[in-house]
Amino acid sequence: MVGGLNRKHRVDNIIKRISLHIVVNDTDQPSITTDFFKGYQKRSSGTVKDAYTEVERLYDLLTVLMRQVDYRAGEETILVKETIPNDSND
């Protein structure tokens, strides 16, 4: 998961974790979560920005690959991407 947020939550300037959660078609291990950052850093830190950029890049690559597989199978991929909004006050 790149991020999760709705109107009832506030945006914190401290990031504790950036991870990518992938659901796969495997009943023994239906999901994989990979952490790209664990710690306690300000949103504006280089470490957090680098981890977020890497998660975005990998997510986009997986999206392309899934669409290619589905296209070859004659299906349609529908993905929902949740991100933490860009806060210009960082």
Helices and strands as residue ranges (DSSP letters): E 14-23, E 31-42, H 46-73
